Amino acid sequence: MRVAVVGSGPSGVYTAQSLLQQDPEVRVDVLDRLPCPYGLVRYGVAPDHEKIKSLQHTLRTVLEEERVRFLGGVEVGARGVPVARLRELYHAVVYCVGAAADRRLGIPGEDLPGSWSATEFVSWYSAHPDAVADGFLRGVRSAVVVGVGNVAVDVARILARGSAELSATDMPQAALTALAASRVDTVHVVGRRGPSQARFTTKELRELGSLPETEAVVEAAELALDPDAADPSGLPSAQRRNVEVLRGWAARPPGAARRRIRLRFFLRPVELLARDGRVGAVRFERTAPDGHGGATGTGRFEEIEAQLVLRSVGYRGVPLEGLPFDPARGTVPHRAGRVLRGVAVAPGEYVAGWIKRGPTGVIGTNRPCAKETVASLLADAPALARREVPADPLPLLRAAGAEPVEWSGWLDIERAEAALGAALGRGGPVKLPDRAALREAVGGAGADRRHD
């Protein structure tokens, strides 16, 4: 049986792995619209989080299996291989396309220059091929990050880190240069609810308090607004540890650090205010606990200066032309991973990962999610395998306009990034900055190219 898995992030690779483990004869093509594998592990994990990024080694062992073929640079949908055509080429197709859109704040001024999604900022410092041009940090002294999850903490940490600490990472040279020249001295990380509802993990939180020349600041008065912060003993362990860290920071006398990361709570953004044609401040409404785990407005307002605003309030799936889509949930309708068209199961079409369940859980959550989908697929396999498909879909994918980057091409990219890092004296690989550079590296042409 031939199966296409669309997406080479954790959910896609775990799907391929589960198929290999349970069917000794299955052959899997893992397709990705980017020339590089690993999805958010390559382009979403912060460059200074080497332990999490090392998950690439685990994913790599699956993609190097004899019965797996990586085909990068293959767009599926409106701008590439149609869903219907893909279905003709394989006995089954599993879509693991994630949740590509950011949630918006829905407030006036959100589209001012200087207002970005956190994902756009992450894509820039991760060299995502779709990243927007540089310009995030120009003229910025104060930044506001809206949201209190791990992505919010990541971008706050990167804004406060020194270039010496980031030089050993694979961060692209242009981002490293911009961060080295940054004059940001204050980063506000702001949540509309209290510290006991914050979504970051304690490990990520503690990192903010250990950055060189940076002080993590919490206002004791805002902690006092949260009844669970006064006595955190009844909280789940993760939230209790968070509150204990925050209480410790609130009790410290102010220091003389060059930079400050200020964690603020019970503030809801209501407007981004313009100064000289770009964002200059954020207007917040003070909130208060509503007694049911949420927060309600108080009618009192506060402005925080900011020349850079990054929203980190969640993700949403986006429709893929040719697949059904539930706009309310931002997912593809399914039953145990089987795609539903109307009320009927679509034979041979499956989903796994965020496009299946929504943007929830951690990387490891994708394993059981993938296993459920694969169990459904293999239960359907006897019927699916009766349909004739091409012996090798690759020539037909090329005929449909795709220009696949196979595993050997990815190895060329790795070598080019290692060569670039060595040329720059960075101590390790440095990511190539754009699609043109990645494509040039395939075949070895870009191995000696220099990038600013």
C-alpha positions as CSV (number, residue, x, y, z in Angstrom):
1,M,0.0,0.0,0.0
2,R,1.2,3.5,-0.8
3,V,0.4,6.3,1.6
4,A,1.1,10.1,1.2
5,V,1.6,12.0,4.4
6,V,1.3,15.8,3.8
7,G,3.4,17.6,6.4
8,S,6.8,16.6,7.8
9,G,6.5,18.1,11.3
10,P,6.0,15.8,14.4
11,S,2.5,14.8,13.5
12,G,3.4,13.8,10.0
13,V,6.5,11.9,11.0
14,Y,4.8,10.2,13.9
15,T,2.1,9.1,11.4
16,A,4.7,7.7,9.1
17,Q,6.4,5.9,12.0
18,S,3.2,4.3,13.2
19,L,2.5,3.1,9.7
20,L,5.9,1.5,9.4
21,Q,5.6,-0.2,12.7
22,Q,2.2,-1.7,12.0
23,D,2.4,-2.6,8.3
24,P,5.6,-4.3,7.1
25,E,4.9,-3.6,3.4
26,V,3.5,0.0,3.4
27,R,5.5,2.7,1.5
28,V,5.1,6.2,2.7
29,D,5.9,9.5,0.8
30,V,6.2,12.4,3.3
31,L,5.4,15.6,1.4
32,D,6.1,19.1,2.6
33,R,5.6,22.5,0.9
34,L,9.0,23.6,2.2
35,P,12.3,22.1,1.0
36,C,13.3,21.3,4.6
37,P,11.7,18.7,6.9
38,Y,10.7,18.9,10.6
39,G,8.0,21.6,10.5
40,L,7.8,23.6,13.7
41,V,10.7,21.8,15.2
42,R,12.9,23.5,12.7
43,Y,10.9,26.7,12.2
44,G,9.0,27.2,15.5
45,V,11.3,26.1,18.4
46,A,13.5,28.9,19.6
47,P,17.1,28.6,18.4
48,D,18.4,28.7,22.0
49,H,16.4,25.6,23.0
50,E,18.8,23.0,21.7
51,K,17.3,20.2,23.8
52,I,13.9,20.5,22.1
53,K,15.5,21.1,18.7
54,S,17.4,17.9,19.1
55,L,14.0,16.1,18.5
56,Q,15.1,16.5,14.8
57,H,17.4,13.5,15.4
58,T,14.4,11.4,16.3
59,L,12.3,12.6,13.3
60,R,15.3,12.0,11.1
61,T,15.6,8.3,11.9
62,V,12.0,7.9,10.6
63,L,12.6,9.9,7.4
64,E,15.7,7.9,6.6
65,E,13.8,4.6,6.8
66,E,14.0,2.6,3.6
67,R,10.2,2.6,3.1
68,V,9.9,6.3,3.6
69,R,10.6,9.0,1.0
70,F,10.8,12.7,1.8
71,L,9.6,15.0,-0.9
72,G,10.1,18.6,0.0
73,G,9.0,21.7,-1.9
74,V,5.7,20.0,-2.9
75,E,2.7,22.3,-2.5
76,V,-0.7,20.7,-2.2
77,G,-3.9,22.5,-2.9
78,A,-4.8,25.5,-4.9
79,R,-1.2,26.5,-5.8
80,G,0.1,23.0,-6.3
81,V,-0.9,19.4,-6.6
82,P,-4.7,19.3,-6.3
83,V,-6.1,17.2,-3.4
84,A,-8.1,15.1,-5.9
85,R,-5.0,14.4,-7.9
86,L,-3.1,13.3,-4.8
87,R,-5.9,11.0,-3.9
88,E,-5.5,9.3,-7.4
89,L,-1.8,8.7,-6.9
90,Y,-2.0,7.0,-3.5
91,H,-4.1,4.4,-1.7
92,A,-4.5,6.9,1.2
93,V,-3.5,10.4,2.1
94,V,-3.0,11.7,5.6
95,Y,-3.0,15.5,6.0
96,C,-0.8,16.8,8.8
97,V,-0.8,20.4,7.8
98,G,-0.9,22.1,11.3
99,A,-2.5,25.4,12.1
100,A,-0.9,28.1,10.0
101,A,-2.8,31.2,11.0
102,D,-2.6,33.3,14.1
103,R,-5.6,34.5,16.1
104,R,-6.0,38.2,16.0
105,L,-6.8,40.6,18.8
106,G,-9.7,42.3,16.9
107,I,-9.0,45.7,18.3
108,P,-8.4,49.2,16.7
109,G,-4.8,49.8,15.5
110,E,-3.9,46.2,15.2
111,D,-2.7,46.7,11.6
112,L,-0.4,49.6,12.5
113,P,3.3,49.3,11.4
114,G,5.1,47.7,14.3
115,S,2.3,45.4,15.2
116,W,3.0,41.8,14.3
117,S,2.0,38.3,15.2
118,A,4.5,36.4,17.4
119,T,4.7,33.8,14.7
120,E,5.9,36.4,12.1
121,F,8.7,37.3,14.5
122,V,9.5,33.7,15.2
123,S,9.6,33.0,11.5
124,W,12.0,35.9,11.0
125,Y,14.5,34.7,13.6
126,S,14.1,31.1,12.5
127,A,14.7,31.8,8.7
128,H,11.3,30.5,7.7
129,P,11.2,30.7,3.9
130,D,7.9,32.7,4.1
131,A,9.2,35.2,6.7
132,V,8.6,38.9,6.1
133,A,11.5,41.3,5.6
134,D,13.5,42.6,8.5
135,G,12.4,45.7,10.4
136,F,11.0,44.4,13.6
137,L,13.5,46.1,15.9
138,R,14.2,49.4,14.2
139,G,13.6,52.3,16.6
140,V,12.3,50.0,19.3
141,R,13.0,50.5,23.0
142,S,9.9,49.1,24.6
143,A,8.1,46.0,23.4
144,V,4.7,44.5,24.4
145,V,4.0,40.8,24.0
146,V,0.3,40.0,24.4
147,G,-0.2,36.5,25.8
148,V,1.3,34.4,28.5
149,G,2.1,31.1,26.9
150,N,5.4,29.5,25.9
151,V,5.6,31.3,22.6
152,A,5.1,34.6,24.3
153,V,7.9,33.7,26.7
154,D,10.1,32.6,23.8
155,V,9.9,35.9,21.9
156,A,10.4,37.9,25.1
157,R,13.6,35.9,25.9
158,I,14.9,36.3,22.4
159,L,14.3,40.1,22.6
160,A,16.3,40.2,25.8
161,R,19.2,37.8,24.9
162,G,22.6,39.1,24.0
163,S,24.1,38.3,20.6
164,A,27.0,36.4,22.2
165,E,24.5,33.9,23.6
166,L,22.7,33.5,20.3
167,S,25.8,33.4,18.1
168,A,26.3,29.7,18.7
169,T,22.7,28.9,17.5
170,D,21.5,28.3,14.0
171,M,19.8,31.7,13.9
172,P,20.2,33.4,10.5
173,Q,22.9,36.0,10.3
174,A,20.6,38.9,9.5
175,A,18.4,38.3,12.6
176,L,21.5,37.9,14.8
177,T,22.9,41.2,13.5
178,A,19.6,43.0,14.1
179,L,19.3,41.6,17.6
180,A,22.9,42.6,18.4
181,A,22.1,46.2,17.4
182,S,18.8,46.2,19.3
183,R,18.2,49.0,21.8
184,V,15.2,47.2,23.4
185,D,15.5,47.7,27.2
186,T,12.0,46.7,28.4
187,V,9.7,43.8,27.3
188,H,6.2,43.7,28.8
189,V,4.6,40.2,28.7
190,V,0.9,40.8,29.4
191,G,-2.1,38.5,30.2
192,R,-5.7,39.4,30.5
193,R,-6.2,36.9,33.4
194,G,-4.1,36.2,36.5
195,P,-0.8,34.4,37.1
196,S,-2.6,31.1,38.1
197,Q,-4.1,30.9,34.6
198,A,-0.9,31.6,32.7
199,R,-0.1,28.9,30.1
200,F,3.7,29.0,30.1
201,T,5.7,26.1,31.7
202,T,7.8,26.7,34.8
203,K,11.0,25.8,33.0
204,E,10.4,28.5,30.3
205,L,9.4,31.0,33.0
206,R,12.5,30.4,35.1
207,E,14.7,31.1,32.0
208,L,13.5,34.7,32.0
209,G,14.9,35.1,35.5
210,S,18.4,33.8,34.6
211,L,19.2,35.9,31.5
212,P,22.4,37.9,31.8
213,E,22.0,41.6,32.4
214,T,18.2,41.2,32.5
215,E,15.8,41.4,35.4
216,A,12.4,39.7,35.5
217,V,9.9,42.0,37.3
218,V,6.4,41.2,38.7
219,E,4.1,43.6,40.4
220,A,3.0,42.4,43.8
221,A,-0.3,44.3,43.5
222,E,-1.2,42.3,40.4
223,L,-0.4,39.0,42.1
224,A,-2.6,40.0,45.0
225,L,-5.6,40.4,42.6
226,D,-5.5,36.6,41.9
227,P,-7.0,34.8,44.9
228,D,-5.2,31.6,43.9
229,A,-1.8,33.4,44.0
230,A,-2.2,34.2,47.7
231,D,-2.4,30.5,48.6
232,P,-1.3,28.4,45.6
233,S,-1.3,25.1,47.6
234,G,-4.6,24.0,46.0
235,L,-3.5,24.6,42.4
236,P,-2.3,21.9,40.0
237,S,1.5,21.4,40.3
238,A,2.4,23.3,37.1
239,Q,0.4,26.4,38.0
240,R,1.6,26.2,41.6
241,R,5.2,26.2,40.6
242,N,4.6,29.2,38.2
243,V,3.0,31.2,41.0
244,E,5.8,30.4,43.4
245,V,8.4,31.7,40.9
246,L,6.4,34.9,40.3
247,R,5.9,35.5,44.0
248,G,9.7,35.2,44.5
249,W,10.3,37.8,41.7
250,A,7.7,40.1,43.2
251,A,9.4,40.0,46.6
252,R,12.8,41.0,45.3
253,P,14.0,44.6,45.5
254,P,14.6,46.3,42.2
255,G,18.0,45.8,40.6
256,A,20.1,47.7,38.2
257,A,19.9,45.5,35.1
258,R,20.3,46.8,31.6
259,R,17.0,45.2,30.5
260,R,13.8,44.3,32.2
261,I,11.1,41.8,31.3
262,R,7.9,42.9,33.1
263,L,5.2,40.2,33.5
264,R,1.9,41.9,33.8
265,F,-1.5,40.4,34.6
266,F,-5.2,41.3,34.5
267,L,-4.8,43.7,31.6
268,R,-6.8,43.3,28.4
269,P,-5.7,45.1,25.2
270,V,-8.4,47.4,23.8
271,E,-6.5,49.6,21.3
272,L,-3.0,50.1,19.7
273,L,-2.2,53.8,19.7
274,A,-0.3,55.4,16.8
275,R,2.7,57.6,17.3
276,D,4.3,59.1,14.1
277,G,2.5,56.8,11.8
278,R,3.3,53.5,13.7
279,V,2.4,51.9,16.9
280,G,3.6,53.8,19.9
281,A,1.6,52.5,22.9
282,V,-1.0,49.9,23.8
283,R,-4.2,50.8,25.7
284,F,-5.3,48.2,28.2
285,E,-8.4,47.8,30.3
286,R,-7.8,46.6,33.9
287,T,-9.6,43.3,34.4
288,A,-10.6,41.4,37.6
289,P,-11.3,37.7,38.3
290,D,-14.9,36.8,37.5
291,G,-15.0,33.8,39.9
292,H,-15.2,31.3,37.2
293,G,-11.6,31.2,35.9
294,G,-12.1,34.1,33.6
295,A,-11.8,37.9,33.8
296,T,-14.1,40.8,33.5
297,G,-13.5,44.5,32.6
298,T,-13.4,47.1,35.3
299,G,-13.7,50.3,33.2
300,R,-10.2,51.4,34.3
301,F,-7.5,51.8,31.7
302,E,-3.7,52.0,31.4
303,E,-1.3,52.8,28.5
304,I,2.0,51.0,28.0
305,E,4.6,52.5,25.7
306,A,5.6,50.2,22.9
307,Q,7.2,50.6,19.5
308,L,6.8,46.8,18.9
309,V,3.7,44.8,19.7
310,L,3.7,41.0,19.2
311,R,0.4,39.1,19.7
312,S,0.7,35.6,20.9
313,V,-2.9,34.5,21.6
314,G,-3.1,31.2,19.7
315,Y,-3.3,29.6,16.3
316,R,-6.0,28.6,13.9
317,G,-6.1,26.1,11.1
318,V,-6.7,27.3,7.5
319,P,-8.7,25.7,4.8
320,L,-6.9,23.5,2.2
321,E,-8.6,23.7,-1.1
322,G,-10.3,20.4,-1.9
323,L,-10.7,19.4,1.8
324,P,-13.8,20.1,3.9
325,F,-13.2,22.6,6.7
326,D,-15.0,23.6,9.9
327,P,-14.4,27.4,10.2
328,A,-15.7,27.6,13.8
329,R,-13.1,25.0,15.0
330,G,-10.4,25.7,12.4
331,T,-10.1,22.0,11.8
332,V,-11.0,19.4,9.1
333,P,-14.2,17.4,10.2
334,H,-13.3,13.8,10.9
335,R,-14.2,10.7,12.8
336,A,-11.2,9.1,14.6
337,G,-9.0,10.7,11.9
338,R,-11.2,9.7,8.9
339,V,-12.1,12.9,6.9
340,L,-15.8,13.5,6.8
341,R,-17.4,15.1,3.7
342,G,-20.8,16.0,5.0
343,V,-21.8,13.1,7.2
344,A,-20.0,10.5,5.1
345,V,-16.5,9.2,5.6
346,A,-14.2,10.1,2.6
347,P,-12.5,6.9,1.7
348,G,-8.7,7.1,1.8
349,E,-8.6,10.6,3.3
350,Y,-7.3,11.2,6.9
351,V,-6.0,13.9,9.2
352,A,-3.6,14.0,12.2
353,G,-2.1,16.8,14.3
354,W,-3.5,20.3,14.8
355,I,-5.6,20.3,11.7
356,K,-7.4,17.3,13.2
357,R,-7.8,18.3,16.9
358,G,-7.0,22.1,16.9
359,P,-3.8,23.7,18.3
360,T,-3.6,21.9,21.6
361,G,-1.1,19.9,23.5
362,V,2.7,19.6,23.3
363,I,4.9,17.9,20.7
364,G,4.4,14.5,22.3
365,T,0.6,14.9,22.1
366,N,1.0,14.2,18.4
367,R,2.0,10.5,19.0
368,P,-1.3,9.2,20.3
369,C,-3.1,11.5,17.8
370,A,-1.2,9.9,14.9
371,K,-1.7,6.4,16.3
372,E,-5.5,6.9,16.4
373,T,-5.5,8.0,12.7
374,V,-3.2,5.2,11.6
375,A,-5.5,2.6,13.4
376,S,-8.4,3.9,11.3
377,L,-6.4,3.9,8.1
378,L,-5.1,0.3,8.6
379,A,-8.6,-0.9,9.5
380,D,-9.7,0.5,6.1
381,A,-6.6,-0.8,4.3
382,P,-8.1,-4.0,2.8
383,A,-10.7,-1.9,0.9
384,L,-8.2,0.9,0.0
385,A,-5.5,-1.5,-1.3
386,R,-7.9,-2.9,-4.0
387,R,-7.8,0.3,-5.9
388,E,-5.0,0.5,-8.5
389,V,-2.5,3.4,-8.1
390,P,0.7,4.2,-10.0
391,A,3.7,2.0,-9.1
392,D,5.7,5.3,-8.4
393,P,3.8,8.6,-8.0
394,L,7.0,10.7,-8.3
395,P,7.0,11.1,-12.1
396,L,3.3,12.1,-12.0
397,L,3.9,14.6,-9.2
398,R,6.5,16.2,-11.4
399,A,4.1,16.2,-14.3
400,A,1.6,18.0,-12.1
401,G,4.2,20.8,-11.7
402,A,5.9,19.8,-8.5
403,E,9.7,20.0,-8.2
404,P,10.4,17.7,-5.2
405,V,13.5,18.1,-3.1
406,E,14.4,14.5,-2.1
407,W,16.4,13.5,1.0
408,S,19.7,13.9,-0.8
409,G,18.7,17.5,-1.6
410,W,18.0,18.1,2.1
411,L,21.4,16.7,2.9
412,D,22.9,19.3,0.5
413,I,21.0,22.0,2.4
414,E,22.5,20.7,5.7
415,R,26.0,20.8,4.2
416,A,25.5,24.3,2.9
417,E,24.3,25.5,6.3
418,A,27.3,23.9,8.0
419,A,29.6,25.6,5.5
420,L,27.9,29.0,6.1
421,G,28.2,28.7,9.9
422,A,31.9,27.8,9.5
423,A,32.5,30.8,7.2
424,L,30.8,33.1,9.6
425,G,32.8,31.7,12.6
426,R,29.5,30.9,14.4
427,G,30.5,27.5,15.7
428,G,27.7,25.5,14.1
429,P,25.3,25.5,11.2
430,V,23.5,28.7,10.3
431,K,20.2,28.6,8.5
432,L,20.0,29.7,4.9
433,P,17.8,32.8,4.8
434,D,15.2,32.2,2.0
435,R,13.8,29.8,-0.6
436,A,16.3,30.9,-3.3
437,A,19.2,30.1,-1.1
438,L,17.7,26.7,-0.1
439,R,17.0,25.8,-3.7
440,E,20.5,26.9,-4.8
441,A,22.0,24.6,-2.1
442,V,20.2,21.6,-3.5
443,G,22.8,19.7,-5.7
444,G,25.7,21.4,-3.9
445,A,25.6,24.6,-5.8
446,G,25.0,26.7,-2.7
447,A,27.5,24.9,-0.4
448,D,30.1,27.7,-0.7
449,R,27.7,30.7,-1.0
450,R,28.1,33.5,1.5
451,H,25.1,35.2,3.1
452,D,25.0,38.4,5.1
